[in-house]
Amino acid sequence: MASLLEGQARPIRLADIAKAAGVSHGTASNVFSRPEIVRAEVRERVKAVAEQMGYAGPDPKGRLLRAGKVNAIGVATTEPLSYFFDDPFARVMMAGISEACDATGAGIALVSAANQEKLAWNIQSALVDGFILFCIEGGSRLVDLTRERRLPFVALELGFQDETVSAIGVDNVAGARLAARHLAELGHRRFAVLSLAFADNRTGFATPDIVRGAVYTGTRDRLAGYFEELARFGVDTRKIPVYET
């Protein structure tokens, strides 16, 4: 049977397998895509022919094009790829996303870039059905690029109000106010704040200028919530030291 294509440069196709096995193209296709509906004798004959002719199966790219989906979700950020593995927040979020994908049989594609040009290319070329956007930094840029793909997406921690974007986030100000209120109602009046970083590669005492120029809006908003609530209890927030840890 291998001699059927002897001397030909083109790759072996499913139609060649069907012809050599004496079955229709549809039956040969079902052997690889839905083997449970093909009689065992026919299935084994087609597989034997395919193995003898060196045919591994239909090109998955063709199936994806016909189906119009790839059964994968892109998780995108403007941070380097290492962010998904180094950052505690990212690791927890990826664990939850992975659990949901496992339950539905979907795959995950990590999409990141260290500069804006690569980010644009990676978003445009990602083989996914939709995106989850980690909008820790550069959220508006991520949203704009993803909209160009015309695929569904949801943004995490968007950092700004946009009613046209499906977004999931935490009310950092309200949560921080609750924490500060609890301590103040217990009678405490002397405070210091140990904060996450306001920008990359920073630790130590944070001046008001550093806080105002915060890259990470979640950290800035939590501090605002602490100060707003403590001020209601008569605490002079100008005297509260803030340290990035």
Contacts in CASP RR format, 6 or more apart in sequence:
PFRMAT RR
TARGET T0000
AUTHOR 0000-0000-0000
METHOD contacts of the structure
MODEL  1
MASLLEGQARPIRLADIAKAAGVSHGTASNVFSRPEIVRAEVRERVKAVA
EQMGYAGPDPKGRLLRAGKVNAIGVATTEPLSYFFDDPFARVMMAGISEA
CDATGAGIALVSAANQEKLAWNIQSALVDGFILFCIEGGSRLVDLTRERR
LPFVALELGFQDETVSAIGVDNVAGARLAARHLAELGHRRFAVLSLAFAD
NRTGFATPDIVRGAVYTGTRDRLAGYFEELARFGVDTRKIPVYET
1 20 0 8 1.000
1 49 0 8 1.000
1 52 0 8 1.000
1 53 0 8 1.000
2 52 0 8 1.000
2 53 0 8 1.000
4 16 0 8 1.000
4 19 0 8 1.000
4 20 0 8 1.000
4 53 0 8 1.000
5 12 0 8 1.000
5 16 0 8 1.000
5 53 0 8 1.000
12 53 0 8 1.000
12 54 0 8 1.000
12 55 0 8 1.000
14 25 0 8 1.000
14 28 0 8 1.000
14 29 0 8 1.000
14 32 0 8 1.000
14 55 0 8 1.000
14 57 0 8 1.000
14 58 0 8 1.000
15 25 0 8 1.000
15 28 0 8 1.000
16 53 0 8 1.000
16 55 0 8 1.000
17 28 0 8 1.000
17 46 0 8 1.000
17 49 0 8 1.000
17 50 0 8 1.000
17 53 0 8 1.000
17 55 0 8 1.000
18 24 0 8 1.000
18 25 0 8 1.000
18 26 0 8 1.000
18 27 0 8 1.000
18 28 0 8 1.000
18 46 0 8 1.000
20 49 0 8 1.000
20 53 0 8 1.000
21 28 0 8 1.000
21 45 0 8 1.000
21 46 0 8 1.000
21 49 0 8 1.000
23 42 0 8 1.000
23 45 0 8 1.000
23 46 0 8 1.000
27 38 0 8 1.000
27 42 0 8 1.000
27 46 0 8 1.000
28 46 0 8 1.000
29 58 0 8 1.000
30 37 0 8 1.000
30 38 0 8 1.000
31 38 0 8 1.000
31 42 0 8 1.000
31 43 0 8 1.000
31 46 0 8 1.000
31 47 0 8 1.000
32 57 0 8 1.000
32 58 0 8 1.000
33 58 0 8 1.000
33 63 0 8 1.000
35 43 0 8 1.000
38 46 0 8 1.000
49 55 0 8 1.000
50 56 0 8 1.000
50 57 0 8 1.000
64 70 0 8 1.000
64 127 0 8 1.000
69 129 0 8 1.000
70 127 0 8 1.000
70 128 0 8 1.000
70 129 0 8 1.000
71 105 0 8 1.000
71 106 0 8 1.000
71 107 0 8 1.000
71 129 0 8 1.000
72 106 0 8 1.000
72 107 0 8 1.000
72 108 0 8 1.000
72 109 0 8 1.000
72 127 0 8 1.000
72 128 0 8 1.000
72 129 0 8 1.000
73 97 0 8 1.000
73 101 0 8 1.000
73 106 0 8 1.000
73 107 0 8 1.000
73 108 0 8 1.000
73 109 0 8 1.000
73 128 0 8 1.000
73 129 0 8 1.000
73 130 0 8 1.000
73 131 0 8 1.000
73 132 0 8 1.000
74 108 0 8 1.000
74 109 0 8 1.000
74 110 0 8 1.000
74 111 0 8 1.000
74 126 0 8 1.000
74 128 0 8 1.000
74 130 0 8 1.000
74 131 0 8 1.000
74 132 0 8 1.000
75 84 0 8 1.000
75 94 0 8 1.000
75 97 0 8 1.000
75 108 0 8 1.000
75 109 0 8 1.000
75 110 0 8 1.000
75 111 0 8 1.000
75 131 0 8 1.000
75 132 0 8 1.000
75 134 0 8 1.000
76 111 0 8 1.000
76 112 0 8 1.000
76 119 0 8 1.000
76 122 0 8 1.000
76 123 0 8 1.000
76 126 0 8 1.000
76 131 0 8 1.000
76 132 0 8 1.000
76 133 0 8 1.000
76 134 0 8 1.000
76 142 0 8 1.000
76 146 0 8 1.000
77 83 0 8 1.000
77 84 0 8 1.000
77 90 0 8 1.000
77 111 0 8 1.000
77 112 0 8 1.000
77 133 0 8 1.000
77 134 0 8 1.000
77 136 0 8 1.000
77 142 0 8 1.000
78 112 0 8 1.000
78 113 0 8 1.000
78 116 0 8 1.000
78 119 0 8 1.000
78 136 0 8 1.000
78 137 0 8 1.000
78 138 0 8 1.000
78 139 0 8 1.000
78 141 0 8 1.000
78 142 0 8 1.000
79 87 0 8 1.000
79 112 0 8 1.000
79 134 0 8 1.000
79 136 0 8 1.000
79 137 0 8 1.000
80 112 0 8 1.000
80 113 0 8 1.000
80 114 0 8 1.000
81 110 0 8 1.000
81 112 0 8 1.000
83 90 0 8 1.000
83 112 0 8 1.000
83 134 0 8 1.000
84 90 0 8 1.000
84 91 0 8 1.000
84 94 0 8 1.000
84 110 0 8 1.000
84 112 0 8 1.000
85 91 0 8 1.000
89 136 0 8 1.000
90 134 0 8 1.000
93 134 0 8 1.000
93 156 0 8 1.000
94 108 0 8 1.000
97 108 0 8 1.000
97 132 0 8 1.000
98 108 0 8 1.000
101 107 0 8 1.000
101 108 0 8 1.000
109 126 0 8 1.000
109 127 0 8 1.000
109 128 0 8 1.000
111 122 0 8 1.000
111 123 0 8 1.000
111 126 0 8 1.000
111 128 0 8 1.000
111 131 0 8 1.000
112 119 0 8 1.000
112 122 0 8 1.000
113 119 0 8 1.000
113 121 0 8 1.000
113 122 0 8 1.000
116 141 0 8 1.000
119 141 0 8 1.000
119 142 0 8 1.000
119 145 0 8 1.000
120 145 0 8 1.000
123 131 0 8 1.000
123 142 0 8 1.000
123 145 0 8 1.000
123 146 0 8 1.000
123 148 0 8 1.000
123 149 0 8 1.000
124 145 0 8 1.000
124 148 0 8 1.000
124 149 0 8 1.000
126 149 0 8 1.000
128 151 0 8 1.000
129 151 0 8 1.000
129 152 0 8 1.000
130 149 0 8 1.000
130 151 0 8 1.000
130 152 0 8 1.000
130 153 0 8 1.000
131 146 0 8 1.000
131 149 0 8 1.000
131 151 0 8 1.000
131 152 0 8 1.000
131 153 0 8 1.000
131 154 0 8 1.000
132 153 0 8 1.000
132 154 0 8 1.000
132 156 0 8 1.000
133 139 0 8 1.000
133 142 0 8 1.000
133 143 0 8 1.000
133 146 0 8 1.000
133 153 0 8 1.000
133 154 0 8 1.000
133 155 0 8 1.000
133 156 0 8 1.000
134 142 0 8 1.000
134 156 0 8 1.000
134 157 0 8 1.000
135 142 0 8 1.000
135 143 0 8 1.000
135 155 0 8 1.000
135 156 0 8 1.000
135 157 0 8 1.000
135 158 0 8 1.000
135 159 0 8 1.000
135 167 0 8 1.000
136 157 0 8 1.000
136 216 0 8 1.000
137 215 0 8 1.000
137 216 0 8 1.000
139 155 0 8 1.000
139 158 0 8 1.000
139 159 0 8 1.000
139 160 0 8 1.000
140 160 0 8 1.000
142 155 0 8 1.000
143 153 0 8 1.000
143 155 0 8 1.000
143 158 0 8 1.000
143 162 0 8 1.000
143 165 0 8 1.000
146 153 0 8 1.000
147 153 0 8 1.000
153 166 0 8 1.000
154 166 0 8 1.000
154 167 0 8 1.000
154 168 0 8 1.000
155 165 0 8 1.000
155 166 0 8 1.000
155 167 0 8 1.000
155 168 0 8 1.000
156 167 0 8 1.000
156 168 0 8 1.000
156 169 0 8 1.000
157 168 0 8 1.000
157 169 0 8 1.000
157 170 0 8 1.000
157 218 0 8 1.000
158 165 0 8 1.000
158 167 0 8 1.000
158 169 0 8 1.000
159 217 0 8 1.000
159 218 0 8 1.000
172 218 0 8 1.000
172 221 0 8 1.000
172 222 0 8 1.000
172 225 0 8 1.000
173 221 0 8 1.000
173 222 0 8 1.000
173 224 0 8 1.000
173 225 0 8 1.000
173 228 0 8 1.000
174 225 0 8 1.000
175 222 0 8 1.000
175 225 0 8 1.000
176 221 0 8 1.000
176 222 0 8 1.000
176 223 0 8 1.000
176 224 0 8 1.000
176 225 0 8 1.000
176 226 0 8 1.000
176 229 0 8 1.000
177 225 0 8 1.000
177 226 0 8 1.000
177 228 0 8 1.000
177 229 0 8 1.000
178 229 0 8 1.000
179 226 0 8 1.000
180 225 0 8 1.000
180 226 0 8 1.000
180 229 0 8 1.000
180 230 0 8 1.000
181 229 0 8 1.000
183 191 0 8 1.000
184 229 0 8 1.000
184 230 0 8 1.000
184 232 0 8 1.000
184 233 0 8 1.000
184 235 0 8 1.000
189 233 0 8 1.000
189 234 0 8 1.000
189 235 0 8 1.000
191 226 0 8 1.000
191 230 0 8 1.000
191 235 0 8 1.000
191 240 0 8 1.000
192 240 0 8 1.000
192 241 0 8 1.000
192 242 0 8 1.000
192 243 0 8 1.000
193 223 0 8 1.000
193 226 0 8 1.000
193 240 0 8 1.000
193 241 0 8 1.000
193 242 0 8 1.000
193 243 0 8 1.000
194 243 0 8 1.000
194 245 0 8 1.000
195 206 0 8 1.000
195 219 0 8 1.000
195 222 0 8 1.000
195 223 0 8 1.000
195 242 0 8 1.000
195 243 0 8 1.000
195 244 0 8 1.000
195 245 0 8 1.000
196 216 0 8 1.000
196 219 0 8 1.000
196 244 0 8 1.000
196 245 0 8 1.000
197 203 0 8 1.000
197 216 0 8 1.000
197 219 0 8 1.000
197 244 0 8 1.000
197 245 0 8 1.000
198 206 0 8 1.000
198 210 0 8 1.000
198 211 0 8 1.000
198 213 0 8 1.000
198 214 0 8 1.000
198 215 0 8 1.000
198 216 0 8 1.000
198 219 0 8 1.000
198 220 0 8 1.000
198 244 0 8 1.000
199 210 0 8 1.000
199 213 0 8 1.000
199 214 0 8 1.000
199 215 0 8 1.000
199 216 0 8 1.000
200 215 0 8 1.000
202 210 0 8 1.000
202 244 0 8 1.000
203 243 0 8 1.000
203 244 0 8 1.000
203 245 0 8 1.000
204 243 0 8 1.000
204 244 0 8 1.000
204 245 0 8 1.000
205 241 0 8 1.000
205 242 0 8 1.000
205 243 0 8 1.000
205 244 0 8 1.000
206 242 0 8 1.000
206 243 0 8 1.000
206 244 0 8 1.000
210 244 0 8 1.000
211 220 0 8 1.000
211 223 0 8 1.000
211 242 0 8 1.000
213 220 0 8 1.000
214 220 0 8 1.000
223 242 0 8 1.000
226 237 0 8 1.000
226 240 0 8 1.000
227 237 0 8 1.000
227 240 0 8 1.000
230 237 0 8 1.000
230 240 0 8 1.000
231 237 0 8 1.000
END
